[in-house]
Amino acid sequence: MSRELICAWLKITADAWPPDHYTLLGLEPAEADAARIERHVHQRHETLMRYQLTHPEAVTEAMNRLAQAFDCLSDPASKRSYDTAHFPDMATAPTPLAQAPSSMAMAETAPPREDPLAWLFVPWSQGTIDTGAPPTPLHTPAARLEAPPPTPAPPPPPIVEELDDPVVEAAAHSTPARRGLGTKRSLYYRISRTRQLLRAWVLVGNTVGDPAFVLTKKADAVEMVRQLTAIRQLLQNFPPLLGQAGQPGYSVVALARQQMIVQTYLGLLPSQREMLTRDWQKGLELLAA
């Protein structure tokens, strides 16, 4: 069962199981671009996190395979050995260095290698390190006199508008969002249904919107069940933009479909509650848009 689920989530052909590292990441065999490999690992990780609430065992298996692939492909020596063993016709030899640095220079300049798998199971953030601007070259007066006249500065690059948020784009311009709005009556009905759904979504955020919230009062449990039930019912006549696999709000709707909502919520791990909160926030963005 886990095999079929993982293949469906990652769009892998079930015939080739277990998949090689590149197939698992959706890459061409022996992909050489390290940045592209890491980007695909991030994308696969985000995809799997959407199903952690409903299929924890299958997600754990997929995460382990993802970790093995990243550990292998992030190390040049391991990647070279793997490519040679699995793709001998496509494996490339390492590019020779023009001049081998001394061992002392390597010890002074090489940064300590961090654990490449640390970010796979915890939230991560990446920042840039300011290394300082390169020193300005010195020019003697004679050199300035002999230098050719400066060329005019090139025109500034055209301003490119940033792409719209995909959540907002789906809510405003996607085909499912615009379908069925040909009359004023259908438009008013959509507005009314969206406002009702948005209200229920905001109210349930009092519990699922905070991963540190402790559900101890009976009134809070009753209110959470009431709003999740309302969300499940309101989505029956709502465009397929929210709550389905791979869409914003999937974890929230999955919780609403449980027979024992409170018991399921109380049994969530801290990481699952954080994922539930992030999914609730994404659903709130879509409904507001």
GIDAKA-V621247 format. One record per helix or strand of 3 or more residues. SS is the DSSP state (a for helix, b for strand). FROM is the first residue (numbers start at 1). TO is the last residue. Records with the same first field share a line. If there is no record, write none. Layout:
SS: FROM-TO, FROM-TO
This chain:
a: 2-10, 21-25, 34-49, 56-73, 76-86, 103-109, 141-146, 166-173, 175-178, 184-208, 218-237, 250-256, 261-266, 270-288
